[in-house]
Amino acid sequence: GIQQDVISQALGGVQQDGGVLAFDRRQRYTFNKTFEQYVATRVGPGRINGGRAMLQRHAALLSKIEQQYGVPRQILVAIWG
């Protein structure tokens, strides 16, 4: 239901990025893991401590975002991290 001229205007100069495609193809086994398996390999004490520091460092901004959009600051920092 989107007009062709809108699509052309939005995506007119888009080209494939070989680097992005290569990176995507190297992730073959990432999405075969359960959430618990994935988290065990990606989230450790360093990342958790970094997230806590980000919560403190950006407390005012995160509070504004949380109030305006209703997304908890912890979720924002987890995605950011």
One Martini backbone bead per residue (centre of mass of N, CA, C, O) as a GRO file, in nm:
protein
   81
    1GLY     BB    1   0.047   0.067   0.005
    2ILE     BB    2   0.299   0.199  -0.121
    3GLN     BB    3   0.424   0.429  -0.299
    4GLN     BB    4   0.670   0.433  -0.533
    5ASP     BB    5   0.787   0.721  -0.477
    6VAL     BB    6   0.845   0.668  -0.178
    7ILE     BB    7   1.037   0.435  -0.215
    8SER     BB    8   1.240   0.579  -0.399
    9GLN     BB    9   1.312   0.806  -0.201
   10ALA     BB   10   1.406   0.620   0.040
   11LEU     BB   11   1.578   0.389  -0.165
   12GLY     BB   12   1.744   0.503  -0.413
   13GLY     BB   13   2.068   0.462  -0.287
   14VAL     BB   14   2.058   0.168  -0.233
   15GLN     BB   15   2.307  -0.077  -0.134
   16GLN     BB   16   2.497  -0.330  -0.118
   17ASP     BB   17   2.684  -0.475   0.162
   18GLY     BB   18   2.928  -0.701   0.178
   19GLY     BB   19   3.009  -0.682   0.478
   20VAL     BB   20   2.729  -0.740   0.595
   21LEU     BB   21   2.683  -1.011   0.457
   22ALA     BB   22   2.930  -1.154   0.575
   23PHE     BB   23   2.855  -1.122   0.869
   24ASP     BB   24   2.585  -1.272   0.854
   25ARG     BB   25   2.711  -1.550   0.755
   26ARG     BB   26   2.883  -1.586   1.034
   27GLN     BB   27   2.593  -1.635   1.213
   28ARG     BB   28   2.474  -1.927   1.192
   29TYR     BB   29   2.468  -2.015   1.524
   30THR     BB   30   2.329  -1.789   1.690
   31PHE     BB   31   2.008  -1.878   1.623
   32ASN     BB   32   2.031  -2.182   1.770
   33LYS     BB   33   2.008  -2.065   2.043
   34THR     BB   34   1.933  -2.014   2.337
   35PHE     BB   35   1.908  -1.765   2.550
   36GLU     BB   36   2.095  -1.888   2.766
   37GLN     BB   37   2.332  -1.954   2.576
   38TYR     BB   38   2.382  -1.671   2.471
   39VAL     BB   39   2.424  -1.518   2.740
   40ALA     BB   40   2.667  -1.689   2.843
   41THR     BB   41   2.854  -1.561   2.595
   42ARG     BB   42   2.777  -1.224   2.645
   43VAL     BB   43   2.725  -1.220   2.969
   44GLY     BB   44   2.916  -1.051   3.207
   45PRO     BB   45   3.060  -0.870   3.448
   46GLY     BB   46   3.159  -0.642   3.260
   47ARG     BB   47   2.885  -0.576   3.128
   48ILE     BB   48   2.727  -0.523   3.385
   49ASN     BB   49   2.907  -0.295   3.495
   50GLY     BB   50   2.872  -0.115   3.247
   51GLY     BB   51   2.565  -0.081   3.278
   52ARG     BB   52   2.570   0.052   3.555
   53ALA     BB   53   2.737   0.296   3.466
   54MET     BB   54   2.534   0.397   3.251
   55LEU     BB   55   2.300   0.449   3.444
   56GLN     BB   56   2.452   0.673   3.596
   57ARG     BB   57   2.568   0.860   3.367
   58HIS     BB   58   2.252   0.855   3.216
   59ALA     BB   59   2.009   0.918   3.407
   60ALA     BB   60   1.864   1.168   3.291
   61LEU     BB   61   1.811   1.064   3.004
   62LEU     BB   62   1.669   0.797   3.081
   63SER     BB   63   1.437   0.933   3.230
   64LYS     BB   64   1.317   1.085   2.989
   65ILE     BB   65   1.266   0.841   2.811
   66GLU     BB   66   1.088   0.687   3.008
   67GLN     BB   67   0.866   0.905   3.031
   68GLN     BB   68   0.800   0.939   2.722
   69TYR     BB   69   0.801   0.602   2.632
   70GLY     BB   70   0.808   0.365   2.870
   71VAL     BB   71   1.108   0.272   2.884
   72PRO     BB   72   1.313   0.107   3.057
   73ARG     BB   73   1.637   0.172   3.135
   74GLN     BB   74   1.738  -0.124   3.139
   75ILE     BB   75   1.659  -0.191   2.850
   76LEU     BB   76   1.823   0.023   2.704
   77VAL     BB   77   2.102  -0.070   2.814
   78ALA     BB   78   2.089  -0.360   2.710
   79ILE     BB   79   2.077  -0.282   2.412
   80TRP     BB   80   2.326  -0.098   2.408
   81GLY     BB   81   2.527  -0.332   2.523
   0.00000   0.00000   0.00000
